[in-house]
Amino acid sequence: MGVKLFLIRHGQTSWNVEGRYQGDHDIELNQVGIKQAKLAAKYLSRVEFANIYSSPLKRALYTAETIKGRRDLKIKVRDDLKEMNFGKWEGLKFLEINEKYHKDYQKWLEDPYNNRPTDGENFKEITERTTAEISRIVSENTDGSSVAIVAHGGVILSLLVYWLQIPLERWKSIIQRQGAINIAVIDKGYPYISAINYTGHLKPIYDDAEDKVIKIYSSLRNNK
């Protein structure tokens, strides 16, 4: 059946709450993020993972260690699972970036594949490194095995856009909440996606609070 990948976005950080671009900055989980990691671990507690992989950044590593729990596994840290490098935008809020680097920001929103954050990494580059890393991970695991991969919103987004062949002008159409779980089976190089941005494990009742990011994206995209 191929290798089943559980792609998990790390839990919430203070910068997530403040709407700041994190990128390579090594920000730790806040209390909500720690709870989200524990809830993801509980939801996945019966999955027999062959391996658990993680970005080296603290917010991902803590989430990965929490998901590992008592399993007799060692977290395999991979640099190519790090978040997109946002260059000079890191630490800034959406509106600040749009004001200070307006031209670069608008060009990036329109075509992130060929344009990049100021002194940062473009979507082509992150896609090349993340897809190559996933190929390595799949090759390290046998057919029928399950693998946990704890990473970042940009990393998971790049993989989903690539696998589903989503037009690049619609790359922001996929939302990844903190603590979300995505499930894909890679069989003979072909992806089968069975879950995208699943967050039912986080709250017993639907809460659209985190979807406020959609309103922000929309307002900035139209503000040229």
C-alpha positions in Angstrom: 0.0 0.0 0.0 3.0 2.3 0.0 4.2 4.4 2.9 1.6 6.4 4.9 2.8 9.8 5.9 1.2 11.7 8.8 2.2 15.3 8.2 1.7 17.3 11.4 2.1 21.0 11.8 3.6 22.1 15.1 1.5 23.6 17.9 0.9 27.3 18.4 3.6 29.8 19.4 3.4 33.4 20.6 4.4 34.6 17.2 1.5 32.7 15.6 -0.9 34.5 18.0 0.7 37.9 17.1 0.7 37.2 13.4 4.4 37.3 12.9 6.4 35.4 10.2 8.6 32.9 12.0 10.6 31.1 9.3 14.0 30.0 10.6 13.5 31.8 14.0 13.6 29.2 16.7 10.4 30.0 18.6 9.1 27.7 21.3 5.5 26.6 21.8 3.2 28.6 24.1 0.8 26.9 26.5 -1.9 26.4 23.8 0.7 24.9 21.5 1.8 22.4 24.2 -1.8 21.4 24.7 -2.2 21.0 20.9 0.8 18.7 20.8 -0.6 16.6 23.6 -4.0 16.3 21.8 -2.3 15.3 18.5 -0.3 12.7 20.4 -3.5 11.3 22.0 -5.2 11.2 18.6 -2.3 9.3 17.1 -1.5 7.2 20.1 -2.6 3.9 18.4 -0.6 4.4 15.3 2.4 2.1 15.1 4.9 4.5 13.6 8.0 3.0 12.0 9.8 6.3 12.3 9.2 9.9 13.4 10.9 12.8 11.6 11.0 16.4 12.6 12.3 19.8 11.6 15.2 20.9 13.9 13.3 24.0 15.2 12.1 23.8 18.8 8.4 24.2 18.0 8.4 21.2 15.8 10.8 19.1 17.9 8.7 19.5 21.0 5.6 18.5 19.1 7.5 15.5 17.7 8.7 14.4 21.1 5.2 14.7 22.5 3.8 12.5 19.7 6.6 10.0 20.2 5.6 9.5 23.8 6.7 6.1 25.1 7.4 4.7 21.7 10.9 3.2 21.5 11.9 5.5 18.7 14.5 8.2 18.2 13.3 11.4 16.5 15.1 11.7 13.1 15.9 15.4 12.6 16.0 16.7 9.1 17.2 20.2 8.1 15.1 20.1 4.9 11.9 20.0 7.0 12.7 23.5 8.3 10.2 26.3 7.6 10.5 28.5 4.6 13.2 31.2 5.0 11.3 34.5 5.0 14.5 36.6 5.1 13.9 40.2 6.3 10.2 39.5 6.9 10.9 37.2 9.9 9.6 38.7 13.1 7.3 41.1 11.3 3.5 41.1 11.2 1.6 40.8 7.9 0.7 44.5 7.8 4.3 45.6 8.7 5.7 43.5 5.8 3.1 44.9 3.4 4.1 48.4 4.4 7.9 48.1 4.6 8.4 45.7 1.7 5.1 46.3 -0.3 6.5 45.7 -3.8 8.3 42.4 -2.8 5.3 41.2 -0.7 2.7 41.8 -3.5 5.0 40.1 -6.1 5.4 37.2 -3.8 1.7 36.8 -3.1 1.0 36.8 -6.9 3.9 34.5 -7.9 5.7 32.9 -4.9 7.4 30.3 -7.2 9.5 32.9 -9.1 9.5 35.7 -6.5 10.9 35.5 -3.0 10.5 37.2 0.4 13.1 40.0 0.7 16.4 38.1 1.1 14.5 34.8 1.6 13.5 31.6 -0.1 11.0 31.3 -2.9 8.3 28.6 -3.3 10.3 26.8 -6.0 13.3 26.3 -3.6 11.2 25.1 -0.6 9.3 22.7 -2.9 12.6 21.3 -4.3 14.0 20.6 -0.8 10.8 19.3 0.8 9.9 16.9 -2.1 13.5 15.6 -2.1 13.4 15.0 1.6 10.0 13.2 1.4 11.5 11.0 -1.3 14.4 10.1 1.0 12.0 9.4 3.9 9.8 7.2 1.7 12.8 5.2 0.6 13.9 4.7 4.2 10.6 3.0 5.1 9.0 -0.2 3.9 5.6 -0.5 2.1 2.8 -0.6 4.6 4.6 1.4 7.3 3.4 4.6 8.9 5.6 7.6 9.4 5.1 10.8 11.4 6.6 14.0 10.0 6.4 17.1 12.2 7.1 20.3 10.3 5.7 23.7 9.4 2.9 25.3 7.5 5.0 26.3 4.6 6.6 22.8 4.3 3.3 21.0 4.4 1.8 23.5 2.0 4.6 23.1 -0.5 4.0 19.3 -0.5 0.2 19.5 -0.9 0.5 22.0 -3.8 3.0 19.7 -5.5 1.1 16.5 -5.0 -2.3 17.9 -6.0 -0.8 20.0 -8.8 -2.6 23.0 -7.6 -2.0 26.1 -9.7 0.6 28.3 -8.0 -1.6 31.3 -8.1 -3.9 29.3 -5.7 -1.1 28.3 -3.3 -2.6 30.3 -0.4 -6.0 28.6 -0.9 -4.9 25.8 1.5 -4.9 26.6 5.1 -2.9 24.9 7.8 -3.9 25.4 11.4 -1.5 24.9 14.2 -1.5 21.3 15.3 -3.3 20.2 12.1 -2.8 16.6 10.8 -2.6 15.7 7.1 -2.4 12.1 5.8 -1.0 10.9 2.5 0.0 7.5 1.2 2.9 7.5 -1.3 2.7 4.4 -3.4 5.0 3.9 -6.3 5.6 7.6 -6.3 1.9 8.4 -6.5 0.3 10.4 -3.7 -3.1 9.5 -2.2 -4.4 12.2 0.1 -6.9 11.2 2.7 -6.8 14.1 5.1 -5.9 17.8 4.8 -5.8 20.3 7.7 -7.6 17.9 10.1 -8.1 19.5 13.5 -11.0 17.6 15.0 -8.7 16.3 17.7 -8.0 19.8 19.1 -11.5 21.0 20.1 -14.8 19.1 20.6 -16.7 21.9 19.0 -15.8 23.7 15.8 -14.1 27.1 16.3 -13.3 29.3 13.4 -11.1 31.7 15.4 -7.9 30.7 13.5 -9.5 31.3 10.1 -9.0 35.0 10.8 -5.8 34.6 8.7 -8.0 34.3 5.6 -9.3 37.8 6.2 -5.8 39.1 6.6 -4.6 37.4 3.4 -7.5 38.7 1.5 -7.1 42.3 2.6 -3.4 42.3 1.8 -3.8 40.7 -1.6 -6.3 43.4 -2.7 -4.3 46.3 -1.2 -2.0 47.2 -4.1 
